[in-house]
Each structure stands twice: as structure tokens, then as C-alpha cells.
Amino acid sequence: MTQSATQTHTVGLEHTAKAVGSGDLEVLGTPAVVAWLEGTTCAALELEPNATSVGTRVDVEHLAASPVGATVTTQATVRQQDGRLVEFDVVAHDERGIKIATGTVRRVIVDRERFLS
């Protein structure tokens, strides 16, 4: 069974390149789209209550600008899992269907208490 998740976001002023410090334009900043994609990978995992996952690698290409007010849909699909290591294919589209970001995210499943200690 393929594990996947889809989430929808609205670009606000707080998500712009200007607001997050990755540029001076009021369009969706790359750090914000990466955070949304990572969040979607978290939503795709079904974990035991004592487990969580941590990101270990992000390789995302931000392809197109999205203005404030745009609706962005992010999707994450498990590409492969090897024990605790999970690799996702991720993609983001705007409401016009334009692909605005694509790439891969790796996460490792860990025990919450052990990781924090």
C-alpha cells in the first residue's frame, strides 16, 4: 500500500520570501514551500504513538513564483522505505495546475524519548 498525503495551503504575507528572509519579493518563499512539503511527508506516515520522524535530507527545486493569496497543494508519496529510512517524492502545484516545486525528502523514524535524550 502506497503511503501518501495531500495538503492545501494559502500563501500569506508570512510565507513570502521577504518575510522569511530568502529574498525581497512578496511571493512564496522557498523555505516556506519546503516546510509545507516536509509537513506533508509527516502527514503521510502512520506511526506508533511513541514514534516520530525527523528530516535528514531535502532536495527540492522551486520552479515558479506564487503570489500572496495563491492556493498551493502539496503532495508527498513514499518512494521507498528501508527499515526506519523513508524517502518521499514531493510536488507542489498552484490552483492553476502549474507545478511550482518538485523533489525528494528523506525522513528517519525514531523513538521520541530516545531521540530527545
KERODREN-495243 format. One record per residue: y negated, x negated, z negated of N, C-alpha, C, O in turn; residue number from 1. Coordinates in steps of 0.001 Angstrom, whole numbers. Atoms other than C-alpha are relative to their C-alpha. Layout:
REM residues N
<atom n_c2="Y" n_c1="X" n_c3="Z" ca_c2="Y" ca_c1="X" ca_c3="Z" c_c2="Y" c_c1="X" c_c3="Z" o_c2="Y" o_c1="X" o_c3="Z" vexti="NUM"/>
...
REM end
This chain:
REM residues 117
<atom n_c2="1183" n_c1="-837" n_c3="0" ca_c2="0" ca_c1="0" ca_c3="0" c_c2="-1249" c_c1="-883" c_c3="0" o_c2="-1379" o_c1="-1795" o_c3="-817" vexti="1"/>
<atom n_c2="1238" n_c1="774" n_c3="-94" ca_c2="-3382" ca_c1="-1377" ca_c3="1005" c_c2="-977" c_c1="467" c_c3="-1062" o_c2="-1241" o_c1="1663" o_c3="-1187" vexti="2"/>
<atom n_c2="1032" n_c1="-323" n_c3="972" ca_c2="-5927" ca_c1="-1526" ca_c3="-1793" c_c2="-1345" c_c1="-185" c_c3="667" o_c2="-1631" o_c1="-1237" o_c3="1240" vexti="3"/>
<atom n_c2="1327" n_c1="95" n_c3="-586" ca_c2="-9429" ca_c1="-767" ca_c3="-619" c_c2="-950" c_c1="903" c_c3="-763" o_c2="-526" o_c1="1767" o_c3="-1530" vexti="4"/>
<atom n_c2="1024" n_c1="-836" n_c3="609" ca_c2="-12682" ca_c1="763" ca_c3="-1773" c_c2="-1204" c_c1="27" c_c3="926" o_c2="-1450" o_c1="-904" o_c3="1693" vexti="5"/>
<atom n_c2="1232" n_c1="-163" n_c3="-751" ca_c2="-15861" ca_c1="2048" ca_c3="-190" c_c2="-1063" c_c1="503" c_c3="-972" o_c2="-799" o_c1="1383" o_c3="-1791" vexti="6"/>
<atom n_c2="1110" n_c1="-425" n_c3="839" ca_c2="-19235" ca_c1="2414" ca_c3="-1905" c_c2="-1245" c_c1="160" c_c3="861" o_c2="-1380" o_c1="-467" o_c3="1912" vexti="7"/>
<atom n_c2="1245" n_c1="-241" n_c3="-715" ca_c2="-22627" ca_c1="3663" ca_c3="-795" c_c2="-1174" c_c1="-385" c_c3="-893" o_c2="-1178" o_c1="-96" o_c3="-2089" vexti="8"/>
<atom n_c2="1174" n_c1="506" n_c3="719" ca_c2="-25963" ca_c1="2122" ca_c3="-1816" c_c2="-1257" c_c1="369" c_c3="777" o_c2="-1223" o_c1="528" o_c3="1997" vexti="9"/>
<atom n_c2="1293" n_c1="-204" n_c3="-631" ca_c2="-29612" ca_c1="2827" ca_c3="-1126" c_c2="-872" c_c1="-1209" c_c3="-304" o_c2="-1019" o_c1="-1594" o_c3="-1464" vexti="10"/>
<atom n_c2="850" n_c1="1178" n_c3="175" ca_c2="-31908" ca_c1="-157" ca_c3="-578" c_c2="-1291" c_c1="435" c_c3="-709" o_c2="-2055" o_c1="1254" o_c3="-199" vexti="11"/>
<atom n_c2="1233" n_c1="-237" n_c3="746" ca_c2="-34647" ca_c1="-54" ca_c3="-3212" c_c2="-848" c_c1="-1258" c_c3="-2" o_c2="-404" o_c1="-2316" o_c3="444" vexti="12"/>
<atom n_c2="879" n_c1="1177" n_c3="76" ca_c2="-37582" ca_c1="-2376" ca_c3="-3787" c_c2="637" c_c1="-1121" c_c3="-804" o_c2="409" o_c1="-2298" o_c3="-523" vexti="13"/>
<atom n_c2="-646" n_c1="1007" n_c3="844" ca_c2="-35497" ca_c1="-4145" ca_c3="-6438" c_c2="1097" c_c1="-781" c_c3="719" o_c2="1565" o_c1="-1796" o_c3="204" vexti="14"/>
<atom n_c2="-1057" n_c1="659" n_c3="-778" ca_c2="-32927" ca_c1="-5131" ca_c3="-3765" c_c2="-548" c_c1="-875" c_c3="1124" o_c2="221" o_c1="-1510" o_c3="1844" vexti="15"/>
<atom n_c2="576" n_c1="725" n_c3="-1132" ca_c2="-35358" ca_c1="-6767" ca_c3="-1357" c_c2="35" c_c1="-1509" c_c3="-214" o_c2="124" o_c1="-2003" o_c3="-1338" vexti="16"/>
<atom n_c2="54" n_c1="1465" n_c3="48" ca_c2="-35449" ca_c1="-10447" ca_c3="-507" c_c2="-1181" c_c1="-448" c_c3="-858" o_c2="-1071" o_c1="-1405" o_c3="-1625" vexti="17"/>
<atom n_c2="1189" n_c1="339" n_c3="781" ca_c2="-38938" ca_c1="-10544" ca_c3="-2014" c_c2="277" c_c1="155" c_c3="-1497" o_c2="-118" o_c1="-702" o_c3="-2288" vexti="18"/>
<atom n_c2="-261" n_c1="-265" n_c3="1417" ca_c2="-37731" ca_c1="-9047" ca_c3="-5322" c_c2="1034" c_c1="-948" c_c3="-603" o_c2="918" o_c1="-1331" o_c3="-1767" vexti="19"/>
<atom n_c2="-1072" n_c1="837" n_c3="554" ca_c2="-34614" ca_c1="-11211" ca_c3="-5696" c_c2="-237" c_c1="-1489" c_c3="224" o_c2="579" o_c1="-2317" o_c3="-181" vexti="20"/>
<atom n_c2="365" n_c1="1401" n_c3="-151" ca_c2="-36325" ca_c1="-14443" ca_c3="-4679" c_c2="684" c_c1="-735" c_c3="1128" o_c2="743" o_c1="-1965" o_c3="1126" vexti="21"/>
<atom n_c2="-676" n_c1="681" n_c3="-1108" ca_c2="-34437" ca_c1="-15107" ca_c3="-1461" c_c2="-817" c_c1="55" c_c3="1290" o_c2="-300" o_c1="-211" o_c3="2374" vexti="22"/>
<atom n_c2="882" n_c1="-74" n_c3="-1156" ca_c2="-37397" ca_c1="-14635" ca_c3="858" c_c2="-1264" c_c1="740" c_c3="-396" o_c2="-1478" o_c1="1026" o_c3="-1574" vexti="23"/>
<atom n_c2="1250" n_c1="-671" n_c3="334" ca_c2="-40747" ca_c1="-12914" ca_c3="1108" c_c2="-171" c_c1="1334" c_c3="727" o_c2="-1275" o_c1="1875" o_c3="793" vexti="24"/>
<atom n_c2="67" n_c1="-1275" n_c3="-710" ca_c2="-39882" ca_c1="-9779" ca_c3="3091" c_c2="603" c_c1="1123" c_c3="-845" o_c2="1479" o_c1="898" o_c3="-1680" vexti="25"/>
<atom n_c2="-520" n_c1="-1163" n_c3="708" ca_c2="-39247" ca_c1="-6296" ca_c3="1776" c_c2="1102" c_c1="668" c_c3="824" o_c2="981" o_c1="1811" o_c3="1267" vexti="26"/>
<atom n_c2="-1235" n_c1="-478" n_c3="-612" ca_c2="-35826" ca_c1="-5917" ca_c3="3397" c_c2="1130" c_c1="-412" c_c3="-934" o_c2="940" o_c1="-1256" o_c3="-1809" vexti="27"/>
<atom n_c2="-1143" n_c1="297" n_c3="858" ca_c2="-32379" ca_c1="-6032" ca_c3="1791" c_c2="252" c_c1="-1498" c_c3="-69" o_c2="455" o_c1="-2150" o_c3="955" vexti="28"/>
<atom n_c2="-242" n_c1="1426" n_c3="207" ca_c2="-31899" ca_c1="-9500" ca_c3="298" c_c2="1483" c_c1="-316" c_c3="40" o_c2="2314" o_c1="492" o_c3="-372" vexti="29"/>
<atom n_c2="-1399" n_c1="426" n_c3="-75" ca_c2="-28699" ca_c1="-11413" ca_c3="909" c_c2="684" c_c1="23" c_c3="-1362" o_c2="1822" o_c1="485" o_c3="-1442" vexti="30"/>
<atom n_c2="-675" n_c1="-80" n_c3="1296" ca_c2="-27980" ca_c1="-11792" ca_c3="-2844" c_c2="371" c_c1="1425" c_c3="-402" o_c2="1399" o_c1="1636" o_c3="-1047" vexti="31"/>
<atom n_c2="-301" n_c1="-1395" n_c3="337" ca_c2="-28125" ca_c1="-8001" ca_c3="-3214" c_c2="1200" c_c1="509" c_c3="790" o_c2="2081" o_c1="1155" o_c3="222" vexti="32"/>
<atom n_c2="-1139" n_c1="-468" n_c3="-785" ca_c2="-25739" ca_c1="-7304" ca_c3="-340" c_c2="1278" c_c1="-694" c_c3="-450" o_c2="2338" o_c1="-68" o_c3="-457" vexti="33"/>
<atom n_c2="-1179" n_c1="710" n_c3="514" ca_c2="-23347" ca_c1="-9979" ca_c3="-1678" c_c2="465" c_c1="644" c_c3="-1305" o_c2="1664" o_c1="843" o_c3="-1499" vexti="34"/>
<atom n_c2="-366" n_c1="-650" n_c3="1262" ca_c2="-23447" ca_c1="-8356" ca_c3="-5139" c_c2="661" c_c1="1354" c_c3="263" o_c2="1642" o_c1="1710" o_c3="-391" vexti="35"/>
<atom n_c2="-618" n_c1="-1286" n_c3="-327" ca_c2="-22712" ca_c1="-4963" ca_c3="-3586" c_c2="1410" c_c1="-188" c_c3="543" o_c2="2314" o_c1="568" o_c3="187" vexti="36"/>
<atom n_c2="-1331" n_c1="259" n_c3="-547" ca_c2="-19772" ca_c1="-6396" ca_c3="-1648" c_c2="969" c_c1="-428" c_c3="-1100" o_c2="2116" o_c1="17" o_c3="-1125" vexti="37"/>
<atom n_c2="-860" n_c1="402" n_c3="1116" ca_c2="-18400" ca_c1="-8087" ca_c3="-4771" c_c2="360" c_c1="1190" c_c3="-881" o_c2="1502" o_c1="1326" o_c3="-1318" vexti="38"/>
<atom n_c2="-270" n_c1="-1191" n_c3="797" ca_c2="-18751" ca_c1="-4849" ca_c3="-6706" c_c2="1043" c_c1="889" c_c3="645" o_c2="1858" o_c1="1503" o_c3="-44" vexti="39"/>
<atom n_c2="-977" n_c1="-818" n_c3="-715" ca_c2="-16756" ca_c1="-3074" ca_c3="-4046" c_c2="1392" c_c1="-611" c_c3="-93" o_c2="2382" o_c1="120" o_c3="-140" vexti="40"/>
<atom n_c2="-1319" n_c1="619" n_c3="188" ca_c2="-13950" ca_c1="-5646" ca_c3="-4356" c_c2="541" c_c1="349" c_c3="-1387" o_c2="1736" o_c1="605" o_c3="-1541" vexti="41"/>
<atom n_c2="-436" n_c1="-378" n_c3="1355" ca_c2="-13839" ca_c1="-4907" ca_c3="-8094" c_c2="542" c_c1="1421" c_c3="-10" o_c2="1555" o_c1="1699" o_c3="-652" vexti="42"/>
<atom n_c2="-421" n_c1="-1397" n_c3="-49" ca_c2="-13547" ca_c1="-1192" ca_c3="-7346" c_c2="1339" c_c1="167" c_c3="720" o_c2="2047" o_c1="1147" o_c3="488" vexti="43"/>
<atom n_c2="-1245" n_c1="-99" n_c3="-757" ca_c2="-10613" ca_c1="-1869" ca_c3="-5003" c_c2="1228" c_c1="-394" c_c3="-817" o_c2="2357" o_c1="-84" o_c3="-436" vexti="44"/>
<atom n_c2="-1127" n_c1="461" n_c3="813" ca_c2="-8476" ca_c1="-3399" ca_c3="-7743" c_c2="374" c_c1="1021" c_c3="-1062" o_c2="-492" o_c1="1583" o_c3="-1732" vexti="45"/>
<atom n_c2="-516" n_c1="-845" n_c3="1074" ca_c2="-6297" ca_c1="-1301" ca_c3="-10024" c_c2="646" c_c1="-941" c_c3="-1010" o_c2="1738" o_c1="-1461" o_c3="-784" vexti="46"/>
<atom n_c2="-436" n_c1="985" n_c3="980" ca_c2="-5916" ca_c1="-3438" ca_c3="-13141" c_c2="370" c_c1="651" c_c3="-1324" o_c2="-98" o_c1="1739" o_c3="-1657" vexti="47"/>
<atom n_c2="-335" n_c1="-431" n_c3="1358" ca_c2="-4362" ca_c1="-3048" ca_c3="-16567" c_c2="-1256" c_c1="-91" c_c3="-860" o_c2="-2150" o_c1="-878" o_c3="-547" vexti="48"/>
<atom n_c2="1205" n_c1="10" n_c3="847" ca_c2="-6916" ca_c1="-2369" ca_c3="-19346" c_c2="-361" c_c1="-1377" c_c3="-577" o_c2="-1539" o_c1="-1655" o_c3="-806" vexti="49"/>
<atom n_c2="274" n_c1="1321" n_c3="576" ca_c2="-6567" ca_c1="-5919" ca_c3="-20734" c_c2="-349" c_c1="-1041" c_c3="1061" o_c2="-602" o_c1="-2201" o_c3="736" vexti="50"/>
<atom n_c2="270" n_c1="934" n_c3="-1106" ca_c2="-7199" ca_c1="-7483" ca_c3="-17306" c_c2="-1349" c_c1="304" c_c3="645" o_c2="-1857" o_c1="1423" o_c3="589" vexti="51"/>
<atom n_c2="1194" n_c1="-132" n_c3="-822" ca_c2="-10292" ca_c1="-8075" ca_c3="-15234" c_c2="134" c_c1="-1003" c_c3="1131" o_c2="1142" o_c1="-1704" o_c3="1220" vexti="52"/>
<atom n_c2="-45" n_c1="1005" n_c3="-1053" ca_c2="-11108" ca_c1="-10161" ca_c3="-12193" c_c2="-1331" c_c1="-734" c_c3="35" o_c2="-2377" o_c1="-196" o_c3="-329" vexti="53"/>
<atom n_c2="1200" n_c1="829" n_c3="-128" ca_c2="-13564" ca_c1="-12956" ca_c3="-11584" c_c2="-72" c_c1="-516" c_c3="1433" o_c2="939" o_c1="-873" o_c3="2037" vexti="54"/>
<atom n_c2="196" n_c1="510" n_c3="-1344" ca_c2="-15050" ca_c1="-14010" ca_c3="-8284" c_c2="98" c_c1="-1514" c_c3="8" o_c2="-431" o_c1="-2183" o_c3="-879" vexti="55"/>
<atom n_c2="-134" n_c1="1454" n_c3="-108" ca_c2="-14135" ca_c1="-17520" ca_c3="-7156" c_c2="-523" c_c1="-554" c_c3="1322" o_c2="-775" o_c1="-1753" o_c3="1445" vexti="56"/>
<atom n_c2="536" n_c1="452" n_c3="-1290" ca_c2="-15356" ca_c1="-17647" ca_c3="-3558" c_c2="-566" c_c1="1184" c_c3="765" o_c2="39" o_c1="2254" o_c3="833" vexti="57"/>
<atom n_c2="635" n_c1="-1020" n_c3="-826" ca_c2="-17728" ca_c1="-15660" ca_c3="-1397" c_c2="-434" c_c1="-667" c_c3="1300" o_c2="-1131" o_c1="-1681" o_c3="1289" vexti="58"/>
<atom n_c2="390" n_c1="494" n_c3="-1319" ca_c2="-18133" ca_c1="-16241" ca_c3="2335" c_c2="-465" c_c1="1207" c_c3="803" o_c2="339" o_c1="1900" o_c3="1426" vexti="59"/>
<atom n_c2="560" n_c1="-1190" n_c3="-617" ca_c2="-20479" ca_c1="-13598" ca_c3="3732" c_c2="-1089" c_c1="-397" c_c3="984" o_c2="-1927" o_c1="-1252" o_c3="697" vexti="60"/>
<atom n_c2="1038" n_c1="176" n_c3="-1007" ca_c2="-22578" ca_c1="-13543" ca_c3="6875" c_c2="-866" c_c1="1255" c_c3="-22" o_c2="-372" o_c1="2361" o_c3="199" vexti="61"/>
<atom n_c2="944" n_c1="-1125" n_c3="12" ca_c2="-25690" ca_c1="-11340" ca_c3="6571" c_c2="-586" c_c1="71" c_c3="1402" o_c2="-1331" o_c1="-819" o_c3="1812" vexti="62"/>
<atom n_c2="244" n_c1="-59" n_c3="-1438" ca_c2="-26187" ca_c1="-10148" ca_c3="10151" c_c2="-1261" c_c1="734" c_c3="430" o_c2="-1825" o_c1="436" o_c3="1482" vexti="63"/>
<atom n_c2="1122" n_c1="-833" n_c3="-442" ca_c2="-29020" ca_c1="-7617" ca_c3="10211" c_c2="-823" c_c1="448" c_c3="-1197" o_c2="-311" o_c1="587" o_c3="-2308" vexti="64"/>
<atom n_c2="916" n_c1="-437" n_c3="1057" ca_c2="-32044" ca_c1="-6511" ca_c3="8204" c_c2="154" c_c1="1495" c_c3="-263" o_c2="457" o_c1="2278" o_c3="637" vexti="65"/>
<atom n_c2="-24" n_c1="-1411" n_c3="398" ca_c2="-32084" ca_c1="-3231" ca_c3="6275" c_c2="-1262" c_c1="278" c_c3="-796" o_c2="-1514" o_c1="-385" o_c3="-1802" vexti="66"/>
<atom n_c2="1254" n_c1="-279" n_c3="692" ca_c2="-35402" ca_c1="-1699" ca_c3="5220" c_c2="211" c_c1="775" c_c3="-1300" o_c2="1278" o_c1="1343" o_c3="-1529" vexti="67"/>
<atom n_c2="-13" n_c1="-823" n_c3="1205" ca_c2="-36200" ca_c1="-87" ca_c3="1877" c_c2="260" c_c1="1447" c_c3="421" o_c2="-334" o_c1="1945" o_c3="1377" vexti="68"/>
<atom n_c2="-371" n_c1="-1378" n_c3="-303" ca_c2="-34681" ca_c1="3396" ca_c3="1878" c_c2="1261" c_c1="131" c_c3="826" o_c2="1831" o_c1="1219" o_c3="914" vexti="69"/>
<atom n_c2="-1212" n_c1="-50" n_c3="-824" ca_c2="-31758" ca_c1="2481" ca_c3="4139" c_c2="1221" c_c1="262" c_c3="-877" o_c2="1269" o_c1="-135" o_c3="-2041" vexti="70"/>
<atom n_c2="-1286" n_c1="-223" n_c3="663" ca_c2="-28278" ca_c1="3637" ca_c3="3182" c_c2="984" c_c1="-1028" c_c3="533" o_c2="1154" o_c1="-1173" o_c3="1744" vexti="71"/>
<atom n_c2="-958" n_c1="1042" n_c3="-365" ca_c2="-25688" ca_c1="852" ca_c3="3162" c_c2="1357" c_c1="360" c_c3="-597" o_c2="1461" o_c1="646" o_c3="-1790" vexti="72"/>
<atom n_c2="-1362" n_c1="-247" n_c3="453" ca_c2="-21942" ca_c1="1441" ca_c3="2940" c_c2="757" c_c1="-1315" c_c3="13" o_c2="795" o_c1="-2014" o_c3="1026" vexti="73"/>
<atom n_c2="-787" n_c1="1228" n_c3="114" ca_c2="-19796" ca_c1="-1431" ca_c3="1700" c_c2="1472" c_c1="370" c_c3="-103" o_c2="1836" o_c1="1378" o_c3="-709" vexti="74"/>
<atom n_c2="-1435" n_c1="-228" n_c3="46" ca_c2="-16044" ca_c1="-1674" ca_c3="2159" c_c2="704" c_c1="-1312" c_c3="-281" o_c2="347" o_c1="-2359" o_c3="260" vexti="75"/>
<atom n_c2="-828" n_c1="1162" n_c3="318" ca_c2="-13504" ca_c1="-4070" ca_c3="704" c_c2="1458" c_c1="403" c_c3="139" o_c2="1876" o_c1="1449" o_c3="-357" vexti="76"/>
<atom n_c2="-1426" n_c1="-251" n_c3="-197" ca_c2="-9848" ca_c1="-4260" ca_c3="1722" c_c2="767" c_c1="-1268" c_c3="-346" o_c2="411" o_c1="-2356" o_c3="107" vexti="77"/>
<atom n_c2="-814" n_c1="1160" n_c3="348" ca_c2="-7219" ca_c1="-6551" ca_c3="230" c_c2="646" c_c1="-539" c_c3="1272" o_c2="1350" o_c1="172" o_c3="1989" vexti="78"/>
<atom n_c2="-614" n_c1="680" n_c3="-1151" ca_c2="-6221" ca_c1="-9048" ca_c3="2908" c_c2="1345" c_c1="-564" c_c3="-403" o_c2="2342" o_c1="-409" o_c3="302" vexti="79"/>
<atom n_c2="-1249" n_c1="564" n_c3="513" ca_c2="-3618" ca_c1="-10840" ca_c3="832" c_c2="-112" c_c1="-203" c_c3="-1498" o_c2="-1201" o_c1="-379" o_c3="-2044" vexti="80"/>
<atom n_c2="-57" n_c1="279" n_c3="1428" ca_c2="-2515" ca_c1="-11292" ca_c3="-2746" c_c2="1138" c_c1="-958" c_c3="-248" o_c2="2251" o_c1="-763" o_c3="241" vexti="81"/>
<atom n_c2="-988" n_c1="1006" n_c3="371" ca_c2="-676" ca_c1="-14302" ca_c3="-4133" c_c2="-73" c_c1="-138" c_c3="-1514" o_c2="-881" o_c1="-906" o_c3="-2037" vexti="82"/>
<atom n_c2="55" n_c1="7" n_c3="1456" ca_c2="27" ca_c1="-13714" ca_c3="-7791" c_c2="-1326" c_c1="585" c_c3="-478" o_c2="-1660" o_c1="1732" o_c3="-181" vexti="83"/>
<atom n_c2="1281" n_c1="-447" n_c3="553" ca_c2="-3327" ca_c1="-13496" ca_c3="-9570" c_c2="-1155" c_c1="-132" c_c3="992" o_c2="-2224" o_c1="431" o_c3="757" vexti="84"/>
<atom n_c2="1049" n_c1="224" n_c3="-1001" ca_c2="-5344" ca_c1="-14573" ca_c3="-6487" c_c2="5" c_c1="1134" c_c3="1025" o_c2="1036" o_c1="1448" o_c3="1621" vexti="85"/>
<atom n_c2="125" n_c1="-1107" n_c3="-949" ca_c2="-6635" ca_c1="-11725" ca_c3="-4322" c_c2="-1130" c_c1="-335" c_c3="967" o_c2="-2231" o_c1="-693" o_c3="547" vexti="86"/>
<atom n_c2="1025" n_c1="236" n_c3="-1011" ca_c2="-8513" ca_c1="-12179" ca_c3="-1046" c_c2="-291" c_c1="1301" c_c3="722" o_c2="618" o_c1="2023" o_c3="1132" vexti="87"/>
<atom n_c2="464" n_c1="-1233" n_c3="-621" ca_c2="-10571" ca_c1="-9356" ca_c3="446" c_c2="-740" c_c1="-281" c_c3="1298" o_c2="-1419" o_c1="-1298" o_c3="1431" vexti="88"/>
<atom n_c2="911" n_c1="-88" n_c3="-1128" ca_c2="-12083" ca_c1="-8640" ca_c3="3821" c_c2="-1078" c_c1="979" c_c3="-434" o_c2="-771" o_c1="2047" o_c3="-964" vexti="89"/>
<atom n_c2="1108" n_c1="-868" n_c3="382" ca_c2="-15533" ca_c1="-7149" ca_c3="3225" c_c2="-916" c_c1="218" c_c3="1196" o_c2="-1048" o_c1="-639" o_c3="2070" vexti="90"/>
<atom n_c2="927" n_c1="-335" n_c3="-1074" ca_c2="-18007" ca_c1="-5415" ca_c3="5510" c_c2="-1022" c_c1="994" c_c3="-539" o_c2="-719" o_c1="1799" o_c3="-1419" vexti="91"/>
<atom n_c2="1049" n_c1="-964" n_c3="332" ca_c2="-21286" ca_c1="-3524" ca_c3="5178" c_c2="-612" c_c1="518" c_c3="1288" o_c2="-858" o_c1="-240" o_c3="2226" vexti="92"/>
<atom n_c2="640" n_c1="-662" n_c3="-1142" ca_c2="-22781" ca_c1="-1034" ca_c3="7638" c_c2="-1184" c_c1="806" c_c3="-506" o_c2="-1194" o_c1="1258" o_c3="-1650" vexti="93"/>
<atom n_c2="1094" n_c1="-895" n_c3="364" ca_c2="-26048" ca_c1="842" ca_c3="7618" c_c2="303" c_c1="1401" c_c3="533" o_c2="1330" o_c1="1622" o_c3="1175" vexti="94"/>
<atom n_c2="-256" n_c1="-1396" n_c3="-381" ca_c2="-26393" ca_c1="4579" ca_c3="8258" c_c2="43" c_c1="214" c_c3="1505" o_c2="503" o_c1="1258" o_c3="1969" vexti="95"/>
<atom n_c2="-80" n_c1="-99" n_c3="-1461" ca_c2="-26745" ca_c1="3913" ca_c3="11993" c_c2="1310" c_c1="-538" c_c3="537" o_c2="1574" o_c1="-471" o_c3="1738" vexti="96"/>
<atom n_c2="-1273" n_c1="579" n_c3="-414" ca_c2="-23330" ca_c1="2254" ca_c3="12039" c_c2="-100" c_c1="-1465" c_c3="362" o_c2="877" o_c1="-2060" o_c3="816" vexti="97"/>
<atom n_c2="185" n_c1="1423" n_c3="-305" ca_c2="-24780" ca_c1="-1222" ca_c3="12513" c_c2="622" c_c1="-845" c_c3="-1103" o_c2="352" o_c1="-638" o_c3="-2286" vexti="98"/>
<atom n_c2="-608" n_c1="918" n_c3="958" ca_c2="-22712" ca_c1="-3943" ca_c3="10852" c_c2="-1089" c_c1="-948" c_c3="-489" o_c2="-1682" o_c1="-1681" o_c3="302" vexti="99"/>
<atom n_c2="1055" n_c1="861" n_c3="531" ca_c2="-25117" ca_c1="-5737" ca_c3="8523" c_c2="541" c_c1="-1211" c_c3="-740" o_c2="-192" o_c1="-2173" o_c3="-969" vexti="100"/>
<atom n_c2="-601" n_c1="1158" n_c3="679" ca_c2="-22690" ca_c1="-8073" ca_c3="6723" c_c2="1506" c_c1="63" c_c3="153" o_c2="2094" o_c1="1141" o_c3="246" vexti="101"/>
<atom n_c2="-1454" n_c1="96" n_c3="-110" ca_c2="-19115" ca_c1="-9274" ca_c3="7010" c_c2="454" c_c1="-1307" c_c3="-620" o_c2="-309" o_c1="-2272" o_c3="-671" vexti="102"/>
<atom n_c2="-519" n_c1="1244" n_c3="558" ca_c2="-16903" ca_c1="-11863" ca_c3="5358" c_c2="1232" c_c1="203" c_c3="-855" o_c2="1982" o_c1="1164" o_c3="-690" vexti="103"/>
<atom n_c2="-1134" n_c1="-41" n_c3="916" ca_c2="-14348" ca_c1="-12557" ca_c3="2663" c_c2="-477" c_c1="-301" c_c3="-1420" o_c2="-1463" o_c1="-1005" o_c3="-1635" vexti="104"/>
<atom n_c2="250" n_c1="251" n_c3="1422" ca_c2="-14345" ca_c1="-12553" ca_c3="-1127" c_c2="1353" c_c1="-271" c_c3="-649" o_c2="2321" o_c1="450" o_c3="-407" vexti="105"/>
<atom n_c2="-1214" n_c1="296" n_c3="778" ca_c2="-11716" ca_c1="-14165" ca_c3="-3382" c_c2="-265" c_c1="294" c_c3="-1466" o_c2="-1323" o_c1="-35" o_c3="-2001" vexti="106"/>
<atom n_c2="71" n_c1="-289" n_c3="1424" ca_c2="-11074" ca_c1="-12959" ca_c3="-6909" c_c2="1310" c_c1="-450" c_c3="-644" o_c2="2352" o_c1="-498" o_c3="9" vexti="107"/>
<atom n_c2="-1186" n_c1="342" n_c3="772" ca_c2="-8647" ca_c1="-14079" ca_c3="-9608" c_c2="96" c_c1="991" c_c3="-1152" o_c2="-880" o_c1="1238" o_c3="-1860" vexti="108"/>
<atom n_c2="-244" n_c1="-935" n_c3="1097" ca_c2="-7126" ca_c1="-11596" ca_c3="-12030" c_c2="281" c_c1="-817" c_c3="-1259" o_c2="1120" o_c1="-1718" o_c3="-1258" vexti="109"/>
<atom n_c2="-136" n_c1="741" n_c3="1260" ca_c2="-7426" ca_c1="-12819" ca_c3="-15619" c_c2="150" c_c1="969" c_c3="-1164" o_c2="-208" o_c1="2143" o_c3="-1071" vexti="110"/>
<atom n_c2="-43" n_c1="-726" n_c3="1267" ca_c2="-6693" ca_c1="-11646" ca_c3="-19152" c_c2="-1391" c_c1="-103" c_c3="-617" o_c2="-1917" o_c1="-1205" o_c3="-772" vexti="111"/>
<atom n_c2="1367" n_c1="-21" n_c3="524" ca_c2="-10049" ca_c1="-10595" ca_c3="-20645" c_c2="-188" c_c1="-921" c_c3="-1203" o_c2="-1080" o_c1="-1769" o_c3="-1202" vexti="112"/>
<atom n_c2="170" n_c1="770" n_c3="1235" ca_c2="-9575" ca_c1="-12123" ca_c3="-24101" c_c2="217" c_c1="-1493" c_c3="216" o_c2="-552" o_c1="-2319" o_c3="-276" vexti="113"/>
<atom n_c2="-277" n_c1="1416" n_c3="-261" ca_c2="-8036" ca_c1="-15370" ca_c3="-22890" c_c2="-1132" c_c1="-643" c_c3="777" o_c2="-1517" o_c1="-1775" o_c3="486" vexti="114"/>
<atom n_c2="1089" n_c1="533" n_c3="-814" ca_c2="-10797" ca_c1="-15837" ca_c3="-20311" c_c2="-1244" c_c1="-242" c_c3="-841" o_c2="-1903" o_c1="-1270" o_c3="-684" vexti="115"/>
<atom n_c2="1210" n_c1="137" n_c3="812" ca_c2="-13583" ca_c1="-15288" ca_c3="-22850" c_c2="121" c_c1="-1040" c_c3="-1097" o_c2="-883" o_c1="-1534" o_c3="-1611" vexti="116"/>
<atom n_c2="-172" n_c1="1019" n_c3="1048" ca_c2="-12047" ca_c1="-17681" ca_c3="-25354" c_c2="-15" c_c1="-1365" c_c3="642" o_c2="114" o_c1="-2375" o_c3="-50" vexti="117"/>
REM end
